[in-house]
């Protein structure tokens, strides 16, 4: 059994216990998942404050919704789906505000952690992807969700998720080789 399989089983146990009202299990689940959700929100929103707010909102939704989660094994795609919707809401709101203001003065600077040249190049390559392709790529490559989980998290058919990952991979390869 791989480390990833063990982690998934442990998460399933924590979700089951949290659904049964075990507060400590919910706290452990939050401690395990906050970094993953935060990393994904940062990739999607490229603003630390916005990402923190989105993760907080997502976690509130997760806590309210886990009694209705029918299968604990689906927690990863379900949780990322909630986060994806919170981030999409923030992106839409930002675009509306930007459209009303017709000014680029209030656009936050993208967050680019100064952790090596390759990481910066990857962040820049992800930034040029469409939001749908970026989300699919982050969930598939960084968070190691399966194609089915990516489809469930983003609310699209499996074929659409597969296509988004294919095109994101192609564009990322091209960007990182310097073809763009």
C-alpha positions in Angstrom: 0.0 0.0 0.0 1.4 3.4 -1.0 1.7 6.4 1.2 -1.0 8.1 -0.9 -3.4 5.2 -0.4 -2.8 5.3 3.3 -3.4 9.0 3.4 -6.7 8.6 1.5 -7.9 5.8 3.9 -7.0 8.0 6.9 -8.9 10.9 5.3 -11.9 8.6 4.8 -11.8 7.6 8.4 -11.6 11.2 9.6 -14.5 12.2 7.4 -16.6 9.3 8.7 -15.8 10.3 12.3 -16.4 14.0 11.6 -19.8 13.1 10.0 -20.6 11.3 13.2 -19.9 14.4 15.2 -16.3 13.8 16.3 -14.9 17.4 16.6 -11.3 16.3 16.9 -11.5 14.3 13.7 -12.8 17.4 11.9 -9.9 19.4 13.3 -7.4 16.8 12.1 -9.0 16.8 8.7 -8.8 20.6 8.6 -5.1 20.4 9.6 -4.4 17.9 6.8 -6.4 19.6 4.1 -5.8 23.3 4.7 -2.3 23.3 3.0 -3.6 21.5 0.0 -6.7 23.7 -0.4 -4.5 26.8 0.2 -2.0 25.7 -2.4 -4.7 25.2 -5.0 -6.5 28.5 -4.1 -3.2 30.3 -4.5 -2.6 28.8 -7.9 -6.1 29.7 -9.0 -6.4 33.2 -7.5 -2.8 34.3 -7.4 -3.5 36.4 -4.3 -2.7 35.2 -0.8 -5.5 37.2 0.9 -8.1 36.1 -1.6 -6.9 32.5 -1.4 -7.1 32.5 2.4 -10.7 33.9 2.3 -11.7 31.3 -0.4 -10.3 28.4 1.6 -12.0 29.7 4.8 -15.3 29.9 2.9 -14.8 26.5 1.4 -14.0 24.9 4.7 -17.2 26.4 6.2 -19.1 24.8 3.3 -17.3 21.5 3.7 -18.2 21.4 7.5 -21.8 22.2 6.8 -22.0 19.7 3.9 -20.2 16.6 5.1 -23.3 15.2 6.8 -24.8 15.0 3.2 -21.6 13.4 1.7 -22.7 9.9 0.9 -19.3 8.4 0.3 -16.3 9.4 2.4 -14.0 8.2 -0.4 -15.3 11.0 -2.6 -14.1 13.6 -0.1 -11.1 14.9 -2.1 -13.1 15.7 -5.3 -16.0 17.0 -3.3 -13.8 19.3 -1.2 -11.9 20.6 -4.2 -15.2 21.1 -6.0 -16.4 23.4 -3.2 -13.1 25.3 -3.3 -13.3 25.5 -7.1 -16.7 27.2 -6.8 -15.5 29.6 -4.1 -12.5 30.6 -6.2 -14.6 30.9 -9.4 -17.0 33.2 -7.5 -14.1 35.4 -6.5 -12.7 35.5 -10.0 -16.1 36.5 -11.4 -16.6 39.2 -8.8 -13.1 40.6 -9.5 -13.8 40.7 -13.2 -17.1 42.5 -12.6 -15.4 45.1 -10.4 -12.7 45.5 -12.9 -15.2 46.0 -15.7 -17.0 48.7 -13.7 -13.9 50.5 -12.7 -12.2 50.3 -16.1 -9.0 50.6 -14.3 -6.1 48.3 -13.8 -4.9 50.1 -10.7 -6.8 47.8 -8.3 -5.7 44.5 -9.7 -3.6 42.6 -7.2 -0.1 41.5 -8.1 0.2 37.8 -8.8 1.8 35.9 -5.9 5.0 34.2 -7.1 6.8 32.4 -4.3 10.5 33.0 -4.7 11.5 29.4 -4.5 13.7 28.7 -7.4 13.7 29.6 -11.0 11.8 26.5 -12.2 8.9 27.1 -9.7 8.6 30.7 -11.0 8.6 29.5 -14.6 5.9 26.9 -13.7 3.8 29.6 -11.9 4.1 31.8 -15.0 3.2 29.0 -17.3 0.1 28.2 -15.2 -0.9 31.9 -15.1 -1.4 32.0 -18.9 -3.7 29.0 -19.0 -7.4 29.6 -19.1 -9.0 29.3 -15.6 -10.7 26.0 -16.6 -7.4 24.5 -17.9 -5.4 25.8 -14.9 -7.9 24.3 -12.4 -7.8 20.9 -14.2 -4.0 20.9 -14.4 -3.5 21.9 -10.7 -6.0 19.3 -9.5 -4.5 16.5 -11.7 -0.8 17.3 -11.6 -0.3 19.0 -8.2 -3.1 17.5 -6.1 -2.9 14.1 -7.9 -6.6 13.7 -8.3 -7.8 11.1 -10.8 -9.5 12.1 -14.0 -12.8 11.1 -12.5 -12.1 13.2 -9.4 -11.1 16.2 -11.5 -14.3 15.9 -13.4 -16.3 15.7 -10.2 -14.5 18.6 -8.6 -15.0 20.9 -11.5 -18.5 19.7 -12.4 -17.8 18.6 -15.9 -18.1 15.3 -17.8 -15.0 13.0 -17.7 -14.2 13.7 -21.4 -14.2 17.4 -20.8 -11.8 17.0 -17.8 -9.6 14.8 -19.9 -9.5 17.3 -22.8 -8.7 20.2 -20.4 -5.8 18.3 -18.9 -4.5 17.3 -22.4 -4.6 20.9 -23.6 -3.1 22.2 -20.4 -0.3 19.7 -20.5 0.4 20.7 -24.2 0.4 24.4 -23.4 2.5 24.0 -20.3 5.1 21.9 -22.2 5.2 24.6 -24.9 5.5 27.4 -22.4 8.2 25.7 -20.4 10.2 24.9 -23.5 10.0 28.6 -24.5 7.9 28.1 -27.6 5.3 30.7 -26.5 
